[in-house]
Amino acid sequence: MKQLKYYISIICATICMYSCTAPDNAPQKGITVSIEPLRYVTEQIAGNDFDIRVLVPPGSSPETYEPTPEQMKQVANSLAYIDIGLIDFERNLENAIRENMPSVRVINTSENVPLLAGTCGHEAHDHGHGTDPHIWLSPKCLKIMAENVYGQLSELYPDSVEYKAGYERFDRQLDSLDRALQETFAGRQTAFMIFHPALTYLAHDYGLTQIPLENEGKEPSAAHLRNLIETGRNSGIGKVFFQRQFSKNTVDAIAAELGLEAVAIDPLDGNVTDNILHIAQLIANP
């Protein structure tokens, strides 16, 4: 609640500044998205029609991010705000936008996505163990996310045949990626170890076993670390993955203990489809 009040106060101050300096007919051709992968999804559908701005800067973690007053001014002058809707700052920001920025359309891309409980330390959101927000890392979820974005853009611009063509092209691309991943993992019992459990949906959709080093968003205890080492030895994993946004000290230690390579991945990489394929190939080739 304290965080929410903080965001609302920032937004209200920003709206006041904006309304005092911007003309009544200021254009709203820009779109703000919460994370970089959503820029990619939107561009696949709308091409270069919009100035798409990303809130979470490169190298930052969405889980510790707080928008700046300047970014809130940017949101206030946007046609739409697109997010996953499952990350803590996104939920607070969504509420504040709806209460204070009625002209900004909120597009929640997780709508209709079958959500999974996670253990990455996010606040509970209608799920006892919290909801894993990393839906953009599975082609099956991406298809629904793209449909959500297209549906909202087609309401704003019902006569645009370009958006329909872009959406259908991207949808076919995701179908192709889905088939490629199904072939890659067919008939295999594949396990992988990762510090922050960002690949929950990828693992669920393609029959993989994700072994997270994090325990409820925290570094593993000594006892848990011993169990992880034993699990790693019995699972036939070939790599230990870590994300660039997190410390890799624990990863280095457990990789050395298991005699494995510590491999960096970036769940927030902008080219989502290439990134999914790259991660899948890393998992499939230990």
ABEGO torsion letter per residue (X at the ends): XAAAAAAAAAAAAAAAAAAAABBAABBBABBBBABAAAAAAAAAAAEAABBBBBABBBGBBAAABBBBAAAAAAAAABABBBBAGABAAAAAAAAAAAAABAABBBBBAABGBBBBBBAAGBBBBGBAAEBBABAAABAAAAAAAAAAAAAAAAAABAABAAAAAAAAAAAAAAAAAAAAAAAAABGBBBBBBBABBAAAAAAAAAGBBBBBABBGGBBBBAAAAAAAAAAAAAAGBABBBBBAABBAAAAAAAAAAAGBBBBBBBAABABAAAAAAAAAAAAABX
